[in-house]
Amino acid sequence: MALKNHPQVLASQAAFLRADQFTTEARSAYYPTINGEVTGAQANLSARLGAGALNDPRLFNHFGTGLALSQLITDSGRTPNLVANARLRAEASRTDYQAARYDVILGVDQAYYEVLLSQQLVKVAQQTVATRGTVANQVSELAKNKLRSQVDVSFAEVNLADAKLMLLRAKNRLQSAYAGLAQATGDQQFTPYQLADQPMPPNLSDDPKQLVSKAFQDRPELASLRLQTEADQKFAYAERDLKRPTVSLIAVGGALPYINPGNANADIPAGYESAAVNVQIPVFNGHLFSARRQAAEYQLQVTEQRTRDLQNRIARDVQTSWENARTAYQAIGTTQQLLQQANLALDLAQGRYNLGLASVVELTQAQLAQTQAEVENVSAKYEYQEAYSALQYTTGQLH
């Protein structure tokens, strides 16, 4: 759903389709340009041009049609470099599109696991409210029979109120998670999905260095910057070629169906054609071309340093994500043990309280510890799944 609907994906797709057109635009210089022309002129017969041009042609009334053709023969390699620059930028835009897809997939994963976690927290909170409500009712009945003090009732009621507050916060978190999932899928409609649990991912490798190497190979953002570096190199070559000669062919031809030269002896043919080869050699233009070449080389240095910076950040992100995922995986077993011990402690505290060997404070503390352990145990599972997705993202393996 997200890959079909998310505006970030659709915008990136349009961007790389747009970049493809720039390649076609640059390649158009290889082909001739043909223009159809229709010209009619009214003139002061037999007069001559007096200003604005070096030639001095005769003026006369006429109407003519024709074609004008221009064809680049060579510009000393500038056009091939511009075509290569456009092609590499189009390829970089395609990898940016893939990077946008990865961003959206990661967002969906995170929102998905947040919904699952929030649903489980609501269930834990509901169970906690039910359990503490039972205890509060029991203590109230004992207090009515003068078997427990009103202090015990107060502690039980406070504990129950805390559980109800926990339930309210869990429900609010669930609604926020649904909103986050809608945003991640590119949907403006708020839909409370019933999501299925996903299989637990495998354990991690012991050496993150291999993951860093893989990230350098597979991260689309890094691939895009490498392509942009090549594109900037080609553009620098193209700007260098500005100072080299350009050779082009120009040809015209057509007919003059109406001519009124104003002179009966004038011999003006009814048709015309001409062709010429022009060689343009730059001599001096106020250092324009040298400045453009230098600017292109500086841009190349900018892209190269950005590539280095991204490599450093990717290495850091992989190391951090690997540590987070490993810690989250280890937390699963630890929280399971914590929950087992908390359940045992609660059972013992409940038994001691029922026998009059423990105070209500001990019981409520055991309830709080059990609830916290259950929350930690539920959270550990989804935190590892989310951390594993983040690690897959940083290594370029999230699909």
Secondary structure, 3 states (H helix, E strand, C coil): CHHHHCHHHHHHHHHHHHHHHHHHHHHHHHCCEEEEEEEEECCCCCCECCCCCCCCCECCEEEEEEEEEEEEEECCCHHHHHHHHHHHHHHHHHHHHHHHHHHHHHHHHHHHHHHHHHHHHHHHHHHHHHHHHHHHHHHHHHHHCCCCCHHHHHHHHHHHHHHHHHHHHHHHHHHHHHHHHHHHCCCCCCCCCCCCCCCCCCCCCCCHHHHHHHHHHHCHHHHHHHHHHHHHHHHHHHHHHHHCCEEEEEEEEEEEEEEECCCCCCCCCCEEEEEEEEEECCCCCCCHHHHHHHHHHHHHHHHHHHHHHHHHHHHHHHHHHHHHHHHHHHHHHHHHHHHHHHHHHHHHHHHHHHCCCCCHHHHHHHHHHHHHHHHHHHHHHHHHHHHHHHHHHHCCCCC
